Amino acid sequence: MTQSTKTRRQKLEEFLATHPGDAFAQYGLAVECANHGEHEAAIAHFEALLAKHPDYVTGYFQLGQLLARIARTADARRVLHAGIAAAARIGDQHANAEMSAALADLPA
């Protein structure tokens, strides 16, 4: 397969295989999977990202939103709480506010 016929996901997977510590590539792969409805793969990639990079607050937000969309509300709540704690830890007030709002919007 030539480089031009590879999907974005394939390119990200290859890049991540050679740069396993690259947080942005891991995040990009998770988002790419989510955008294509590959929810379990997206969740696995977000979880891998957050395990390696616990202060990557955007990962918590995106994972929380994905979990909420697929009606895994308890999991979304857990992830958003962890993300709020991470945002507070690094002083990211904007991310903290976004995740707090997302948490408040979750059904009871």
Backbone as ProteinMPNN parsed JSONL, in Angstrom:
{"seq_chain_A": "MTQSTKTRRQKLEEFLATHPGDAFAQYGLAVECANHGEHEAAIAHFEALLAKHPDYVTGYFQLGQLLARIARTADARRVLHAGIAAAARIGDQHANAEMSAALADLPA", "coords_chain_A": {"N_chain_A": [[0.854, -1.177, 0.0], [0.626, 2.137, -0.892], [1.842, 5.265, 0.391], [0.0, 7.334, -0.173], [-2.461, 6.065, -0.371], [-3.152, 5.211, 2.091], [-5.202, 5.266, 4.973], [-6.136, 7.941, 7.198], [-6.243, 6.965, 9.78], [-4.592, 4.66, 9.561], [-2.136, 5.883, 8.996], [-1.746, 7.328, 11.365], [-1.615, 5.198, 13.194], [0.72, 3.909, 12.326], [2.604, 5.963, 12.751], [2.386, 6.243, 15.523], [3.267, 3.747, 16.322], [5.984, 3.947, 15.869], [6.577, 6.115, 17.417], [5.838, 5.844, 20.297], [5.423, 7.368, 22.601], [4.229, 9.718, 21.896], [1.949, 11.979, 22.65], [0.095, 13.595, 21.251], [-0.272, 12.209, 18.851], [-1.432, 9.845, 19.803], [-3.776, 10.887, 20.885], [-4.893, 11.963, 18.53], [-5.364, 9.601, 17.086], [-7.278, 8.388, 18.709], [-9.394, 10.245, 18.488], [-9.844, 10.082, 15.744], [-10.778, 7.442, 15.503], [-13.119, 7.683, 17.041], [-14.541, 9.52, 15.471], [-15.238, 7.932, 13.366], [-17.041, 6.215, 14.365], [-16.022, 4.067, 15.713], [-16.179, 3.131, 18.51], [-15.241, 1.519, 20.723], [-12.537, 1.148, 20.077], [-11.73, 3.809, 20.071], [-12.159, 4.487, 22.766], [-10.295, 2.784, 23.98], [-7.91, 3.884, 22.967], [-8.033, 6.504, 24.004], [-7.912, 5.857, 26.733], [-5.375, 4.676, 26.873], [-3.83, 6.903, 26.205], [-4.376, 8.601, 28.431], [-3.383, 7.066, 30.504], [-0.658, 7.133, 30.039], [-0.19, 9.851, 29.884], [-1.278, 11.603, 32.123], [-1.991, 14.268, 32.522], [-3.066, 15.284, 30.224], [-5.446, 17.024, 29.496], [-7.426, 17.488, 27.546], [-7.914, 15.012, 26.533], [-9.423, 13.747, 28.543], [-11.756, 15.278, 28.426], [-12.708, 14.82, 25.768], [-12.997, 12.02, 25.843], [-14.88, 11.787, 27.896], [-17.063, 13.079, 26.669], [-17.518, 11.34, 24.508], [-18.219, 8.97, 25.872], [-20.56, 9.854, 27.092], [-22.148, 10.296, 24.802], [-22.576, 7.69, 23.934], [-24.17, 6.7, 25.848], [-22.989, 5.865, 28.246], [-23.118, 6.878, 30.943], [-22.306, 6.826, 33.688], [-19.618, 6.131, 33.427], [-18.766, 8.306, 31.904], [-19.132, 10.342, 33.754], [-17.254, 9.605, 35.727], [-14.842, 9.86, 34.257], [-14.902, 12.588, 33.565], [-14.793, 13.749, 36.12], [-12.203, 12.943, 36.848], [-10.802, 14.325, 34.882], [-11.371, 16.978, 35.562], [-10.007, 17.12, 37.974], [-7.399, 16.751, 36.999], [-7.158, 19.036, 35.397], [-7.322, 21.007, 37.361], [-5.009, 20.404, 38.75], [-3.008, 21.138, 36.939], [-3.591, 23.723, 36.534], [-5.368, 24.59, 34.545], [-7.829, 26.455, 33.89], [-9.783, 26.912, 31.956], [-10.242, 24.37, 30.73], [-11.104, 23.059, 33.001], [-13.513, 24.421, 33.519], [-14.963, 23.789, 31.16], [-15.203, 20.989, 31.376], [-16.546, 20.812, 33.789], [-18.986, 21.969, 33.084], [-19.825, 20.115, 31.158], [-20.111, 17.894, 32.787], [-22.195, 18.767, 34.443], [-24.217, 18.773, 32.567], [-24.803, 16.116, 32.138], [-27.171, 13.443, 32.229], [-29.094, 12.59, 35.132]], "CA_chain_A": [[0.0, 0.0, 0.0], [1.436, 3.343, -0.962], [1.537, 6.275, 1.417], [-1.149, 8.148, -0.542], [-3.711, 5.317, -0.264], [-3.384, 4.86, 3.489], [-6.176, 6.105, 5.669], [-5.589, 8.763, 8.282], [-6.047, 6.061, 10.923], [-3.4, 3.847, 9.31], [-0.966, 6.744, 9.14], [-1.573, 7.6, 12.796], [-1.171, 3.959, 13.833], [2.132, 3.717, 11.98], [3.389, 6.985, 13.451], [2.366, 5.917, 16.94], [4.101, 2.559, 16.51], [7.387, 4.373, 15.908], [6.693, 7.181, 18.428], [4.799, 5.439, 21.255], [5.22, 8.361, 23.648], [3.68, 10.948, 21.325], [0.591, 12.172, 23.162], [-0.787, 14.154, 20.228], [-0.611, 11.133, 17.907], [-2.373, 8.959, 20.493], [-5.031, 11.642, 20.928], [-5.411, 12.016, 17.166], [-5.872, 8.281, 16.732], [-8.521, 8.203, 19.464], [-10.413, 11.093, 17.865], [-10.129, 9.508, 14.427], [-11.643, 6.275, 15.729], [-14.42, 8.186, 17.498], [-15.206, 10.157, 14.332], [-15.712, 6.894, 12.454], [-17.965, 5.338, 15.08], [-15.295, 2.922, 16.281], [-16.193, 3.594, 19.893], [-14.374, 0.745, 21.625], [-11.152, 1.479, 19.732], [-11.497, 5.177, 20.544], [-12.05, 4.439, 24.226], [-9.01, 2.162, 24.299], [-6.832, 4.835, 22.675], [-8.094, 7.568, 25.011], [-7.431, 5.318, 28.008], [-3.92, 4.537, 26.756], [-3.309, 8.263, 26.275], [-4.463, 9.134, 29.79], [-2.503, 6.271, 31.362], [0.716, 7.609, 29.805], [-0.142, 11.314, 29.988], [-2.438, 11.909, 32.971], [-2.317, 15.693, 32.513], [-3.559, 15.642, 28.889], [-6.831, 17.262, 29.895], [-8.33, 17.391, 26.409], [-8.272, 13.599, 26.417], [-10.527, 13.478, 29.46], [-12.949, 15.945, 27.912], [-13.185, 14.102, 24.59], [-13.448, 10.697, 26.262], [-16.126, 11.986, 28.62], [-18.118, 13.372, 25.695], [-17.802, 10.105, 23.773], [-18.949, 8.076, 26.762], [-21.913, 10.399, 27.243], [-22.874, 10.066, 23.541], [-22.949, 6.28, 23.797], [-25.007, 6.394, 27.021], [-22.236, 5.301, 29.37], [-23.135, 8.076, 31.77], [-21.486, 6.651, 34.89], [-18.219, 6.197, 32.986], [-18.522, 9.701, 31.515], [-19.029, 11.107, 35.002], [-15.962, 9.243, 36.331], [-13.775, 10.44, 33.436], [-14.93, 14.043, 33.698], [-14.264, 14.087, 37.45], [-10.74, 12.791, 36.772], [-10.318, 15.419, 34.052], [-11.443, 18.208, 36.357], [-8.883, 17.052, 38.913], [-6.173, 16.976, 36.227], [-7.14, 20.449, 35.007], [-6.987, 21.774, 38.568], [-3.61, 20.108, 39.067], [-2.094, 21.871, 36.054], [-4.014, 25.121, 36.491], [-6.077, 24.898, 33.303], [-9.17, 26.851, 34.303], [-10.704, 26.772, 30.825], [-10.609, 22.953, 30.637], [-11.869, 22.768, 34.206], [-14.859, 24.953, 33.31], [-15.626, 23.005, 30.114], [-15.56, 19.67, 31.885], [-17.573, 21.009, 34.815], [-20.24, 22.19, 32.363], [-20.203, 18.823, 30.564], [-20.552, 17.065, 33.9], [-23.51, 19.261, 34.852], [-25.178, 18.45, 31.516], [-25.089, 14.691, 32.097], [-28.425, 13.064, 32.884], [-28.941, 12.048, 36.496]], "C_chain_A": [[0.897, 1.236, 0.0], [0.981, 4.333, 0.096], [0.257, 7.034, 1.094], [-2.478, 7.395, -0.406], [-4.003, 4.88, 1.171], [-4.402, 5.815, 4.089], [-5.449, 6.929, 6.736], [-5.313, 7.882, 9.504], [-4.787, 5.217, 10.749], [-2.121, 4.665, 9.494], [-0.69, 7.041, 10.617], [-1.079, 6.365, 13.537], [0.307, 3.696, 13.563], [3.023, 4.715, 12.715], [3.494, 6.64, 14.929], [3.221, 4.694, 17.242], [5.581, 2.937, 16.604], [7.648, 5.473, 16.928], [5.666, 6.923, 19.536], [4.525, 6.45, 22.367], [4.594, 9.654, 23.161], [2.211, 11.104, 21.714], [-0.356, 12.676, 22.076], [-1.19, 13.09, 19.207], [-1.619, 10.17, 18.534], [-3.756, 9.609, 20.558], [-5.682, 11.666, 19.541], [-6.008, 10.694, 16.728], [-7.192, 8.011, 17.449], [-9.656, 9.004, 18.833], [-10.809, 10.531, 16.502], [-11.056, 8.301, 14.561], [-13.051, 6.721, 16.134], [-15.208, 8.782, 16.336], [-15.783, 9.143, 13.351], [-16.608, 5.88, 13.155], [-17.323, 4.099, 15.665], [-15.081, 3.201, 17.767], [-15.25, 2.826, 20.807], [-12.894, 1.023, 21.343], [-10.807, 2.875, 20.237], [-11.299, 5.193, 22.051], [-10.708, 3.854, 24.624], [-7.852, 3.13, 24.057], [-6.845, 6.014, 23.65], [-7.547, 7.075, 26.353], [-5.917, 5.128, 27.996], [-3.248, 5.904, 26.861], [-3.256, 8.746, 27.719], [-3.612, 8.343, 30.776], [-1.059, 6.763, 31.247], [0.871, 9.095, 30.091], [-1.331, 11.799, 30.822], [-2.81, 13.393, 33.04], [-2.791, 16.181, 31.145], [-5.063, 15.853, 28.996], [-7.83, 17.174, 28.742], [-8.775, 15.949, 26.198], [-9.431, 13.233, 27.326], [-11.832, 14.051, 28.912], [-13.545, 15.177, 26.741], [-13.702, 12.709, 24.95], [-14.769, 10.808, 27.017], [-17.289, 12.252, 27.678], [-18.506, 12.124, 24.905], [-18.631, 9.159, 24.635], [-20.378, 8.557, 26.979], [-22.744, 10.129, 25.986], [-23.34, 8.628, 23.403], [-23.655, 5.77, 25.053], [-24.273, 5.623, 28.113], [-22.018, 6.434, 30.376], [-22.26, 7.95, 33.006], [-20.004, 6.735, 34.538], [-17.85, 7.626, 32.591], [-18.318, 10.553, 32.757], [-17.656, 10.865, 35.666], [-14.804, 9.918, 35.587], [-13.74, 11.956, 33.589], [-14.452, 14.493, 35.071], [-12.737, 13.993, 37.462], [-10.131, 13.926, 35.956], [-10.335, 16.751, 34.781], [-10.302, 18.249, 37.356], [-7.56, 17.311, 38.196], [-6.057, 18.446, 35.829], [-6.783, 21.333, 36.199], [-5.516, 21.612, 38.909], [-2.651, 20.934, 38.216], [-2.503, 23.334, 35.886], [-4.716, 25.53, 35.219], [-7.543, 25.194, 33.643], [-10.197, 26.692, 33.187], [-11.181, 25.321, 30.708], [-11.453, 22.548, 31.836], [-13.317, 23.217, 34.019], [-15.627, 24.149, 32.26], [-16.077, 21.652, 30.639], [-16.606, 19.768, 32.993], [-18.937, 21.212, 34.169], [-20.73, 20.878, 31.742], [-20.733, 17.878, 31.632], [-21.958, 17.485, 34.349], [-24.595, 18.914, 33.832], [-25.538, 16.96, 31.426], [-26.427, 14.388, 32.772], [-28.158, 12.432, 34.253], [-28.985, 10.538, 36.509]], "O_chain_A": [[1.816, 1.347, 0.811], [-0.128, 4.241, 0.623], [-0.506, 7.351, 2.006], [-3.529, 8.032, -0.332], [-5.021, 4.235, 1.42], [-4.452, 7.0, 3.757], [-4.312, 6.643, 7.11], [-4.29, 8.029, 10.173], [-4.002, 5.074, 11.686], [-1.148, 4.19, 10.079], [0.457, 7.008, 11.061], [-0.219, 6.469, 14.411], [1.052, 3.307, 14.462], [4.075, 4.347, 13.238], [4.571, 6.734, 15.517], [3.834, 4.614, 18.306], [6.338, 2.306, 17.342], [8.799, 5.742, 17.272], [4.725, 7.701, 19.697], [3.478, 6.38, 23.01], [4.444, 10.596, 23.939], [1.34, 10.432, 21.161], [-1.497, 12.222, 21.997], [-2.333, 13.076, 18.75], [-2.555, 9.731, 17.866], [-4.773, 8.958, 20.316], [-6.88, 11.417, 19.407], [-7.047, 10.668, 16.068], [-8.12, 7.462, 16.855], [-10.761, 8.488, 18.666], [-11.991, 10.513, 16.155], [-12.016, 8.168, 13.802], [-14.046, 6.2, 15.631], [-16.416, 8.568, 16.233], [-16.704, 9.455, 12.596], [-16.9, 4.816, 12.609], [-18.024, 3.172, 16.073], [-13.966, 3.466, 18.216], [-14.527, 3.439, 21.593], [-12.092, 1.122, 22.272], [-9.719, 3.098, 20.768], [-10.38, 5.838, 22.555], [-10.049, 4.38, 25.521], [-6.916, 3.189, 24.855], [-5.786, 6.474, 24.076], [-6.807, 7.792, 27.027], [-5.25, 5.389, 28.997], [-2.221, 6.048, 27.525], [-2.226, 9.238, 28.18], [-3.164, 8.893, 31.782], [-0.329, 6.804, 32.237], [1.943, 9.546, 30.494], [-2.287, 12.348, 30.274], [-3.865, 13.729, 33.58], [-2.904, 17.389, 30.935], [-5.852, 14.981, 28.636], [-8.985, 16.81, 28.965], [-9.889, 15.699, 25.737], [-10.325, 12.488, 26.924], [-12.873, 13.394, 28.932], [-14.746, 14.91, 26.718], [-14.724, 12.269, 24.424], [-15.678, 10.006, 26.798], [-18.379, 11.712, 27.865], [-19.688, 11.882, 24.663], [-19.633, 8.612, 24.175], [-21.304, 7.748, 27.042], [-23.918, 9.772, 26.089], [-24.391, 8.371, 22.815], [-23.73, 4.564, 25.29], [-24.878, 4.819, 28.822], [-20.894, 6.875, 30.618], [-21.537, 8.889, 33.339], [-19.224, 7.343, 35.271], [-16.758, 8.101, 32.902], [-17.42, 11.394, 32.796], [-16.993, 11.805, 36.106], [-13.9, 10.476, 36.207], [-12.667, 12.542, 33.728], [-13.775, 15.514, 35.181], [-12.06, 14.858, 38.018], [-9.062, 14.432, 36.298], [-9.417, 17.558, 34.634], [-9.694, 19.299, 37.564], [-6.695, 18.011, 38.723], [-4.977, 19.031, 35.916], [-6.029, 22.296, 36.059], [-4.854, 22.57, 39.309], [-1.611, 21.381, 38.699], [-1.838, 24.092, 35.18], [-4.67, 26.701, 34.84], [-8.38, 24.292, 33.675], [-11.356, 26.372, 33.451], [-12.381, 25.068, 30.599], [-12.406, 21.782, 31.7], [-14.244, 22.469, 34.329], [-16.809, 23.859, 32.445], [-17.2, 21.22, 30.379], [-17.461, 18.891, 33.114], [-19.937, 20.683, 34.655], [-21.921, 20.571, 31.799], [-21.696, 17.147, 31.4], [-22.809, 16.633, 34.604], [-25.764, 18.777, 34.194], [-26.473, 16.59, 30.716], [-26.772, 15.012, 33.776], [-27.114, 11.82, 34.477], [-28.872, 9.926, 37.57]]}, "name": "protein", "num_of_chains": 1, "seq": "MTQSTKTRRQKLEEFLATHPGDAFAQYGLAVECANHGEHEAAIAHFEALLAKHPDYVTGYFQLGQLLARIARTADARRVLHAGIAAAARIGDQHANAEMSAALADLPA"}
